[in-house]
Amino acid sequence: MDIPRKTAARPRRRTLFQDNPSVLWFMGLLGLFTLGVTILSEGFGLGLISTNLVKILGMTLCLCLIAIAMDVVWGYCGILSLGHFAFFGLGGYMIGMWLMYARTEIVIRGSLGRGTIPPTELEVSEAVAAQIFGVVGSSELPAIWMFAHSLPAQLALVVLVPGLLALIFGWLAFRSRVTGVYLSILTQAMTLALSLYLFQNDTGLRGNNGLSGLQNIPGALDVPQSIISMWFFWASAFMLGAGYLLFAWVVSGKFGSVIRAIRDNEARVRFLGYNVEGYKLFIFTLTAVISGIAGALYYPQAGIINPAEIAPIASIYLAVWVAIGGRGRLYGAVIGAASVSLLSSWLTGGGAPNIDLGFYRIVWTDWWLVLLGLGFVLVTLFFPKGIGGLFDYLVRKQP
Amino acid sequence: MTTLLEVSGVSVTFDGFRAINNLSIAIGEPELRAVIGPNGAGKTTFMDIVTGKTRPDEGRVIWGERSVDLLKLSESDIAKIGIGRKFQKPTVFEEQTVRDNLAMALKNRRGPLSVLTWKATTRDKARILELAEEIGLADRLERRAGDLSHGQKQWLEIGMLLAQDPRLLLVDEPAAGMTPSEREHTTDLLKRAAKTRAVMVIEHDMEFIRRLGCRVTVLHEGAVLAEGSLDHVTKNQQVIDVYLGR
């Protein structure tokens, strides 16, 4: 036997967690948070957290998921996409189609079944179409609803539709070497065009009415919302954890090195022999798919989706969250998205008391945007690394 | 010595200004070549053309035994085929460590998926250490590249170039901003590299070129003015008039 046995100190294999202790911290805190909410929830615990609040927290987790996707595409790869909410919305629409179709079908079968002759499949499908599209003056099921009866098909579309749109859009844009602010404008145009298109009644997605009643889950119509809200909360927490791990892995190691290098000097990366466009397309499409998944979990908790959700301003907010939380670190994006969106729903949802100054009354619903703008300016001026950057002061890096 | 790169009859015009005018130049393998010339002679534009950054209006750029037409390739493909470039201003990735900079340049597969699953092998690690020793940065591998001195950044970039293991190195003003001892080190490094590959150095510093002791090409107004040993070209009256005399 002459196989050389390594007895000398072998270089230790470092795992993802050893290189990024923040990942472990994040997973621990997310787990504790999920456990805490479960214990305090109405559905499974003490009832100290209302079902409505559980939904808001679950939705916030979905927003954190799209925020880390945005951080990867912008903070790490330097592509300031102002269109990622389009992918989020498309994910929501895809799952919404199944939720709405399947629920309506159950209701229709229930009422038609009461007759003496059982209804034919054609009758059922026509009745479902009339029920869903009566609101836009149509009674035919558009072609894009052809898979709406099938949950697996619509789940596949949650991934495929945002993924393909990102792939085609990204291929066209990156191939022509559109970068910087021009690319940002192009992504804004994409989300605006999609939003305007969906506003039309004949698009086949109910125009400005959007899809509604999404909180009712077919097959679980008699399960109370307090339970369903927890299912979605868990699913959102799980996906955020999984997404965080995926992105932490993607941005660590050599791949992360290359995309950060692209952010800092893409021409130089080309001269090293890397196909910069391919990398950008990979990151753009991957983050679009994750955004679509986040949207598919968000809208069943919100209960309704309409084209206003993917208006350009939504994607700009997303960039603001990531900037406030701290670009180029995943937990920064989570901090930014969670704090700003929760603060926003507190201040604009009537939770915060208005302040009467005597000569003027501060109504938070009006002043929230001013506050957000001011916060954005202050963070940019005084903490360019965002709130997440403050952790650098706490954790001294070893020399 | 066989011809590795052959540029023939190349012209480029920027907004009416003829930066390169019917330029023909060839380099063999292995060979060390210095390119000199006054400002605006087209030295950097020449490198831009060879590396695919600028497309010429006319002319041919032919590479290697199989006579590949470089004008049809993208920048990244040209880099992969074996042409490495060092820029005038040191361009390393300042936010990343010296090790990461070198690892990115290492001759490995460049596709997104192979990079995503890349793990440094023992050979990769040894190669990084060897390169770091060659460029005098072995004790600074874990440092941010942005914290290095100007001369060290120049070396790091040369190290990245060597890590790519190219057949042709295009080096733009490597000695700029270096101390005399650093310059000496750089000349040694380039001379050693030129034993196995083609190295083309753009430089202004005559002392530096003298130490390289190689063939010199003088560019002027986008075309070759003279070519030969340093002593030969410095005696050329035209060269004295346009470049040295002033």
Boltz contact constraints between the chains, C-beta under 6 A:
constraints:
  - contact:
      token1: [A, 254]
      token2: [B, 103]
      max_distance: 6.0
  - contact:
      token1: [A, 254]
      token2: [B, 115]
      max_distance: 6.0
  - contact:
      token1: [A, 254]
      token2: [B, 118]
      max_distance: 6.0
  - contact:
      token1: [A, 255]
      token2: [B, 115]
      max_distance: 6.0
  - contact:
      token1: [A, 255]
      token2: [B, 116]
      max_distance: 6.0
  - contact:
      token1: [A, 257]
      token2: [B, 100]
      max_distance: 6.0
  - contact:
      token1: [A, 257]
      token2: [B, 104]
      max_distance: 6.0
  - contact:
      token1: [A, 258]
      token2: [B, 115]
      max_distance: 6.0
  - contact:
      token1: [A, 261]
      token2: [B, 93]
      max_distance: 6.0
  - contact:
      token1: [A, 264]
      token2: [B, 93]
      max_distance: 6.0
  - contact:
      token1: [A, 268]
      token2: [B, 91]
      max_distance: 6.0
  - contact:
      token1: [A, 270]
      token2: [B, 75]
      max_distance: 6.0
  - contact:
      token1: [A, 270]
      token2: [B, 76]
      max_distance: 6.0
  - contact:
      token1: [A, 271]
      token2: [B, 79]
      max_distance: 6.0
  - contact:
      token1: [A, 271]
      token2: [B, 85]
      max_distance: 6.0
  - contact:
      token1: [A, 272]
      token2: [B, 105]
      max_distance: 6.0
  - contact:
      token1: [A, 273]
      token2: [B, 76]
      max_distance: 6.0
  - contact:
      token1: [A, 273]
      token2: [B, 79]
      max_distance: 6.0
  - contact:
      token1: [A, 273]
      token2: [B, 80]
      max_distance: 6.0
  - contact:
      token1: [A, 273]
      token2: [B, 110]
      max_distance: 6.0
  - contact:
      token1: [A, 274]
      token2: [B, 76]
      max_distance: 6.0
  - contact:
      token1: [A, 274]
      token2: [B, 110]
      max_distance: 6.0
  - contact:
      token1: [A, 275]
      token2: [B, 76]
      max_distance: 6.0
  - contact:
      token1: [A, 278]
      token2: [B, 112]
      max_distance: 6.0
  - contact:
      token1: [A, 279]
      token2: [B, 112]
      max_distance: 6.0
  - contact:
      token1: [A, 282]
      token2: [B, 112]
      max_distance: 6.0
